[in-house]
Amino acid sequence: MSKKVKNIKKLSPNRRLLRYARPYVGYFALALVIILSLVWLELYQPQILGQAVDECVAKYEQISTDGFSLEQLKQLRAEDLSKVIKLGLLYLVTVLTVMALTYAQASILATVGQKIIYNIRNDIFSHMMTLDISFYNNNPIGRLVTRVTNDCETVNEMFTSVIVNILKSLFVLAGVIVMMLSYNVKLSLYIFTVIPFVTVATFIFRAVTRKIYRAIRARISELNGFVAEHVSGMKVVQAFTAENDVKSDFESRTEDLRKINMKQLLTHALYSPVSYVMNITALAILIFVGGHMAVEHIITIGTLVVFQRYINNFFQPIQELAEQFNTIQSANACAERIFWLLDTEPKIVNDKDAVSLDTLKGRIEFKNVWFAYKDEDWVLKDVSFTVEPGQRVAFVGATGAGKTTIQNLICRYYDIQKGSILIDGIDVKKINLNDLRRNIGQMLQDVFLFAGDVKDNIRLNEKGVTDEQVIEAARTVNAATFIEKLDGGYSHHVIEGGAAFSAGQRQLISFARALAFKPSVLILDEATANIDTETEALIQDALSKLMQGRTTLMVAHRLSTIQNADNIIVMHKGRIVEEGTHQELLKQGGVYYKLYKLQYEHDAA
């Protein structure tokens, strides 16, 4: 890991989020200019009202005692009325300008926020593509989905409605303090006595809500994982009539989330009245102190009006800051989880000296390989064998013997602890991962189909695979027989997981998928386990053609499917115990013979 990356990881989540905002600093600067204009207008509006009161309304009480006639008073009031209209129009212009600037600010921030979240989402998903299989085995999918969706949306809210608005609130607070002091220092200081109480309440509120929001995000993430897992496994839940137990577990989790949300709501509900009481207290001070000063002609009535508006302008940003703290705390909690994911280092990476290979000859060699998924709980123990180019090699043995693990290691989904694995004489760790996996066609027992259409599921959105190649691959493995009968044919809509297809049909599509990429090596992991006898006959014919000239590794419990293999490797508890052709192994009368005999007797029965 580079020193620069380490330094970035040491930054707080909010500071790291700001790094995503750096390319759009010009937009934020423009939004800041708009904010300053809005602040100036909001501070100017009370002055217009104060001027109207002092020069047009309160003036009447002063001149009415100076002995003017009624006609003279009407003439003077006409001038005041004209001035009131002008000041009213000026006030209306400021209101309309505030509306226009607010719209412009919101549009700029919404655009920038979406661009930032677009970049964050892409970074998260791209990074997830680099993480190894063990990471996904250890982390619930629902939680990872939450990182990409919900957490990003919460962060987006911070960029669009918080960052600049916090600056606005701070500018308004500073501006109000300066303007009030410029009108009357003594009255301002009396009113400012409420500030320490508001400040203490705000800091307490922030500290409490920070912990609450972290807990909320954690519970939401767990709940999403629980729902995703049980919706995917709903067939199992219903098969074992476990609905009530699952429902009870779900209710327990949602109850925990409800309690934490209530704690957050009650905390906010407690803070809002505190802010409101401080606002009313400030107004009471204004009426009591300011009223006496107005009676003594130290200040004007218009100044009282200005102070009343400024007090509202003072406490409104404080309440907004409290609400924005909510968003900040939530966004901070989400950012921590997002950067936890982004900081997760992939265990399987390309070596600095990794070589690129267009094709593989297909010679595979295991040299004294030891492997464990965890600690030293060895799954493979000192395994050594060689597969020559074009050979068909089968692996058999009881469940847990290490057959599938060998194939996972060839594709380098995991790295071994001891020994070495060579392909064409090159250590797999020295081969570019994309080149390695692109040249190995894997046909697994559990086939996953993506939402979309049939042809995209065969070529997996690889633009280099044409429609003609898709059709050719499907025909080769006899998948075209049922695909062409579907509504829309190769454009037939596939729902997530391919639930509308039979197991055999999904398997045939996976065969076509593997063939479309023209691999140099084939891996068949129980690939015919879910296919009926009739379909298997079709696919065995296709495979016999497909395997010609290609190194093929097969894992099968049904020994009848591997009798024509060039070599059969028998695994037992992570070790190779026998090796040879079908006939050779039967003559030895060892583990393979016993497996074959048991299966033969079972099939006969």
Summary of the structure (lengths in Angstrom):
residues: 605
radius of gyration: 37.0
end to end distance: 60.2
largest distance: 134.6
contacts: 1864
relative contact order: 0.08
helix: 68%
strand: 11%
